[in-house]
Amino acid sequence: MKIIIGLPLLSAHDAISNDVIKQCDLLIKNGLDAAIYATEVRLEVKRFLLINRIFLIKFLKKKENILIYHHGVAWEEGKWLLNEADCKILVKYHNVTPARFYKDYDKDGYYATQAGESQTHAIACNGKIEKFIGASAYNCESLKKLGVESHRMTVIPPFLMTDEYNKANIDLELTAKLDDGNKHFLTVGRVVPNKGHPHLIHTVQRYVNFFGPRIKLHIVGSLTMQDKRYYYELEDMISNFNLGEQINFHQNTNFDKMHTFYRTVDALIMMSEHEGFCLPIAEAQLHKLPIIALDRGAVGETLGENQLLFKEPDYDIFALALHRITQDQTLREIVTTNGIKNFNQRFQSKVILKQLLSLI
């Protein structure tokens, strides 16, 4: 038996790619014959982890093999992959960002997410798929609405780069910059319309009005859209509120810098309007960092119980929450303790691996 893990693109700083690499690595370490197939590879990876298309064709025709197909974006070659496969098929569903978020900002993104949504419908109707693995219960509920039966679904979170963070070094230059007397907050994710950046900007504006200008919001994430209208709109908001000193964008952030941010800032703020799984929340809990979040998509599910989770946007309340999490040590201890417990019970690699192995 051989296991092939398929995805359209293998790239750095990508949650699905990280899940696939970690998944493959741990399967191999547990004595299984596993490899990765991707249409495009944009990062250095051990050559033995990758297979070519010629081998893939032979692999798909052997019934004893297993294909783990990761779906989060449209993948033309993926259609062929599922059609040709005579082996056991497991689909890991990470969710697709709804096209409506891109409609007013990015034509390419709009059409790409439309294609992804269309492919989700086709995959849900594919009777050859033995099991659907939702990265969250929210994702499974989305599949259920498309007709997938409950007995064909299970929830397994994505693997985190836990070892890489544990081995990461503190960036001393960044640490010095963060030690400036300001309150520092972090949000992590691509600069795209579903990530809720306007909520963050409004929150910082209210914080400055209530508590003064000694606040810094660090927006860590790449500008992936070809059309920059959304980014320019955010810049205009920041300028209109006179928050240029308070809000900073960071791109191409490596593990050392991410590790330093998570270890050093006062809290993580997540205001996304759609998430199939909120990886930064799990990473923040790994680093024992308090989190303030808006309850959308799988955010609340990822965050766990007894946390600072808000049902609707209220910028006055958000600003007050930011202030209190820096002042109330008892509150910080409660939310971080609950966060660590949530991480250990659900997001440890050994926990996720055990769930995955039960399907193989």
C-alpha positions in Angstrom: 0.0 0.0 0.0 1.2 3.5 -0.9 -0.3 6.8 0.1 -0.3 9.8 -2.1 -1.3 13.2 -0.8 -2.4 15.5 -3.5 -2.9 19.3 -3.7 -2.6 21.9 -6.5 0.2 24.0 -5.1 2.9 23.4 -2.5 4.2 26.7 -1.2 5.7 28.4 1.8 3.5 30.2 4.4 0.5 28.3 3.3 -1.7 26.4 5.8 -2.7 23.6 3.4 0.8 23.1 2.2 2.0 22.9 5.8 -0.7 20.4 6.6 0.3 18.2 3.7 4.1 18.3 4.4 3.6 17.5 8.1 1.0 14.8 7.2 3.4 13.1 4.8 6.4 13.4 7.1 4.5 11.8 10.1 3.1 9.0 8.0 6.6 8.1 6.8 7.9 8.2 10.4 5.1 5.8 11.3 6.4 3.2 8.8 4.0 4.0 5.9 5.0 4.6 2.3 3.8 8.1 1.6 4.6 10.9 -0.9 3.2 14.2 -2.2 1.9 15.1 -5.7 1.4 18.8 -6.6 0.9 20.4 -9.9 3.2 23.3 -8.8 5.9 23.4 -6.2 7.2 26.7 -5.0 9.4 25.7 -2.0 12.3 23.4 -1.3 11.2 20.0 -0.1 12.9 16.7 0.3 12.9 15.1 -3.1 11.8 11.7 -1.9 8.6 13.3 -0.7 7.5 14.2 -4.2 6.3 11.9 -7.1 5.9 12.7 -10.8 2.9 12.3 -13.0 4.1 9.1 -14.7 4.2 7.3 -11.3 1.0 8.8 -10.3 -0.9 7.2 -13.2 0.3 3.8 -12.1 -0.5 4.5 -8.5 -4.1 5.5 -9.1 -5.0 2.2 -10.8 -4.0 0.0 -7.8 -6.9 -0.5 -5.5 -4.8 -1.1 -2.4 -3.4 2.4 -2.6 -4.8 5.5 -0.9 -5.2 9.0 -2.3 -5.6 11.8 0.2 -6.9 14.8 -1.8 -6.7 18.2 -0.2 -9.4 20.6 -1.4 -9.3 24.3 -0.7 -9.0 26.0 -4.1 -9.9 25.1 -7.7 -7.6 22.4 -9.2 -8.1 21.5 -12.8 -5.7 18.6 -12.6 -7.5 17.5 -9.5 -10.6 16.7 -11.6 -8.6 14.3 -13.7 -7.1 12.8 -10.5 -10.4 12.0 -9.0 -11.8 10.7 -12.3 -8.9 8.3 -12.9 -8.5 7.0 -9.4 -9.5 3.4 -8.8 -7.9 3.4 -5.3 -9.3 4.4 -2.0 -10.0 8.2 -1.9 -10.1 10.4 1.2 -10.8 14.1 0.7 -9.5 16.7 3.2 -11.8 19.7 2.9 -10.3 23.0 4.1 -13.2 25.1 2.8 -13.2 27.6 -0.1 -13.4 31.3 0.5 -16.8 32.4 -0.8 -16.5 34.3 -4.1 -18.7 37.2 -2.8 -15.7 38.5 -0.8 -13.7 39.1 -4.0 -16.5 40.5 -6.3 -15.8 44.2 -5.7 -12.1 43.9 -5.4 -10.4 41.3 -7.6 -11.7 39.8 -10.8 -9.2 36.9 -10.9 -9.8 36.1 -7.2 -13.6 36.2 -7.9 -13.5 33.8 -10.8 -11.0 31.5 -9.0 -13.1 31.2 -5.9 -16.2 30.6 -8.0 -14.4 27.8 -9.7 -13.4 26.5 -6.3 -17.0 26.6 -5.1 -18.1 24.8 -8.2 -15.5 22.1 -7.7 -16.7 21.6 -4.1 -20.2 20.8 -5.4 -18.7 18.3 -7.9 -16.6 16.6 -5.2 -19.5 16.4 -2.8 -21.5 14.5 -5.5 -18.6 12.1 -6.2 -19.7 8.6 -5.0 -16.1 7.2 -5.3 -14.9 9.2 -2.3 -14.9 6.9 0.7 -14.4 9.6 3.4 -14.6 13.3 3.7 -12.2 14.8 6.3 -13.4 18.3 7.4 -10.7 20.5 8.9 -13.5 21.6 11.2 -17.1 20.7 12.0 -18.1 23.9 10.2 -16.6 22.4 7.0 -18.4 19.2 7.5 -21.7 21.1 7.9 -21.0 22.9 4.6 -20.5 19.5 2.9 -23.7 18.2 4.6 -25.7 21.0 2.9 -24.3 19.8 -0.4 -25.7 16.3 0.2 -22.7 14.4 1.8 -24.0 11.9 4.3 -22.9 12.2 7.9 -21.4 8.7 8.0 -19.0 9.7 5.2 -17.6 12.6 7.2 -15.2 13.1 10.1 -13.4 16.1 11.6 -9.6 16.1 11.7 -7.8 19.5 12.2 -4.8 20.4 10.1 -1.3 19.6 11.3 0.6 22.6 12.7 4.3 23.3 12.3 4.7 22.7 16.0 8.3 21.3 15.8 9.4 24.2 13.6 8.1 26.8 16.1 9.7 24.9 19.0 13.0 25.1 17.1 12.6 28.7 16.0 14.9 31.4 17.4 13.9 34.7 18.9 14.5 37.6 16.5 16.4 40.0 18.7 16.0 43.0 16.4 12.2 42.5 16.3 12.1 42.0 20.0 13.8 45.3 20.5 11.3 47.1 18.3 8.4 45.6 20.2 9.9 46.7 23.5 8.9 50.4 23.1 6.3 51.1 25.7 3.3 50.5 23.4 0.7 47.8 23.7 1.2 45.4 20.8 -1.4 43.3 19.1 -1.2 40.9 16.2 -3.4 39.6 13.4 -2.2 36.9 11.0 -3.6 36.1 7.5 -3.4 37.1 3.9 -4.5 40.7 3.1 -7.8 39.7 1.4 -11.4 40.8 1.9 -12.6 38.0 4.0 -10.1 38.6 6.8 -12.0 41.5 8.3 -9.3 44.2 8.3 -11.8 47.1 8.5 -13.0 45.7 11.8 -9.4 45.9 13.1 -8.8 49.4 11.9 -12.1 50.6 13.5 -11.1 48.9 16.7 -7.7 50.6 16.9 -9.4 53.9 16.2 -11.7 53.4 19.2 -8.8 52.3 21.3 -6.9 55.5 20.6 -10.0 57.6 21.4 -10.5 55.8 24.7 -7.0 55.0 25.9 -4.5 57.0 23.9 -2.1 56.4 21.0 0.2 53.9 22.7 -1.0 50.9 20.6 0.5 49.0 17.7 -1.4 46.6 15.5 0.8 44.3 13.4 -0.9 42.9 10.3 1.2 39.9 9.3 0.2 38.4 5.9 1.0 38.5 2.2 -0.7 40.7 -0.5 -1.8 37.8 -2.8 -4.3 39.6 -5.0 -3.1 41.1 -8.3 -5.7 43.8 -7.9 -4.6 46.0 -5.0 -7.9 47.9 -4.5 -8.6 46.2 -1.2 -5.2 47.1 0.2 -5.5 50.7 -1.0 -8.9 50.9 0.6 -7.3 49.8 3.9 -4.5 52.3 3.5 -7.1 55.1 3.0 -9.0 54.1 6.1 -5.8 54.1 8.1 -4.9 57.6 6.7 -8.4 59.0 7.3 -8.2 57.9 11.0 -4.6 59.2 11.3 -3.4 55.7 12.4 -0.3 55.5 10.4 1.8 55.3 13.5 -0.4 52.6 15.1 -0.9 50.1 12.2 1.9 48.3 10.4 1.8 45.7 7.6 4.4 42.8 7.5 5.0 40.5 4.6 7.3 37.5 4.0 7.6 36.8 7.7 9.7 33.8 8.5 9.3 31.3 11.4 11.7 33.2 13.7 9.8 36.5 13.3 6.4 34.7 13.6 7.7 33.0 16.8 8.9 36.3 18.1 5.6 38.0 17.4 3.6 35.3 19.1 6.0 35.3 22.1 6.1 39.0 22.5 2.8 40.8 21.7 0.0 41.3 24.1 -2.7 39.4 22.2 -3.9 38.0 18.9 -6.9 39.7 17.3 -8.9 37.7 14.7 -11.8 39.5 13.0 -12.2 37.3 9.9 -15.6 37.1 8.3 -14.9 33.5 7.0 -12.5 30.8 8.1 -12.7 27.0 7.4 -10.2 26.6 10.3 -8.3 29.4 12.0 -4.7 28.4 12.1 -3.4 31.5 13.8 -5.6 30.8 16.8 -4.1 27.4 17.2 -0.6 28.8 16.8 -1.3 31.6 19.4 -2.5 28.9 21.8 0.7 27.0 21.2 2.6 30.2 22.3 0.3 30.8 25.3 -1.0 34.0 23.8 -4.5 35.5 24.7 -6.9 35.8 21.8 -9.8 38.2 21.0 -12.0 37.0 18.1 -15.1 37.5 16.1 -17.3 34.4 15.9 -17.5 33.7 12.1 -17.1 30.4 10.3 -14.9 28.0 12.2 -13.3 30.7 14.4 -15.2 29.9 17.6 -14.9 26.2 17.1 -11.1 26.5 16.7 -10.8 28.9 19.7 -12.6 26.5 22.1 -14.5 27.2 25.3 -14.3 30.1 27.8 -12.6 32.5 25.5 -13.0 36.2 24.4 -15.3 35.4 21.5 -17.8 38.0 20.2 -20.9 37.3 18.2 -21.1 40.6 16.4 -18.8 43.5 15.7 -18.9 46.2 18.4 -15.8 48.4 18.1 -16.2 50.0 21.5 -16.4 46.6 23.2 -13.4 45.3 21.1 -11.3 48.3 22.2 -12.3 47.7 25.8 -11.3 44.0 25.5 -7.9 45.0 24.1 -7.4 47.3 27.0 -8.6 44.8 29.6 -6.5 41.9 28.3 -3.4 44.0 29.0 -4.5 45.1 32.4 -6.3 42.2 34.0 -3.8 39.5 34.8 -6.5 37.1 36.1 -8.3 37.3 32.8 -5.1 36.7 30.9 -4.4 33.6 33.0 -7.9 32.2 32.5 -8.0 32.6 28.7 -4.4 31.4 28.2 -4.9 28.4 30.5 -8.1 27.5 28.6 -6.2 28.0 25.3 -3.3 25.7 26.3 -5.8 23.0 27.3 -7.7 23.4 24.0 -4.4 23.1 22.0 -3.2 20.0 24.0 -6.5 18.2 23.6 -7.1 18.9 19.9 -4.1 20.2 18.0 -1.1 18.2 19.2 0.4 16.3 16.2 0.1 13.0 18.0 -3.7 13.6 18.6 -4.3 14.5 14.9 -2.1 11.6 13.6 -4.1 9.1 15.7 -7.3 10.3 14.1 -5.8 10.1 10.6 -4.3 6.6 11.1 -7.8 5.3 12.0 -8.9 6.0 8.5 -6.0 4.2 6.8 
